[in-house]
Structures are given as C-alpha cells and as structure tokens.
Amino acid sequence: VVREELGSSPEELFGEFSREPFASASLAQVHAARCRETGRDLAIKVQHRGLRETSRGDLFAMATVVGIAERLFDEFNFGWICEELTPQV
C-alpha cells in the first residue's frame, strides 16, 4: 500500500520502517519509522488496502440518504458532511 501511494517501498523512503503496525483502526494502521535525513522518529499512517474502493459505495449511500432527508426535513442540513468526506477518502 505504501508503494502504491508514495511510489517507493518503505525501505527506500525511510531509514527504518516497522512492518508490524503498533496501532490499527477501522480505516488505517500506524507503523513506526525513522526519517532517513534527520533520524527523527515518525508514525506513518497507512490506509487499509481496498479502503478507497469500498468506501465509494458507503459515501454514495450516505449522500443519498442525506439528500433525501434534506428534501424531507427543512431543518436537516448535513449535506456539507458528504462534501467534506468525499475528497478525503
């Protein structure tokens, strides 16, 4: 996944890179690394494989439901959430 996103392997990008994540959640996992130039410790967040593809359907479903709710209820104004989330994933 790192190579797909950044164009190089973790070993080429960082002085050190732990293959085992030290934290994981539903969207990503976090790996320890060390900056090649400065020696500084880093935390590298890597999205789970396939997240972008599977989340497209989720975002579409959310936008559909929010759009219907906004048409049915004048006080329901949450379309901005969909607009904010979509480019982030």
Secondary structure, 3 states (H helix, E strand, C coil): CHHHHHCCCHHHHCCEECCCCCEECCCEEEEEEECCCCCCEEEEEEECCCHHHHHHHHHHHHHHHHHHHHHHCCCCCCHHHHHHHHHHC
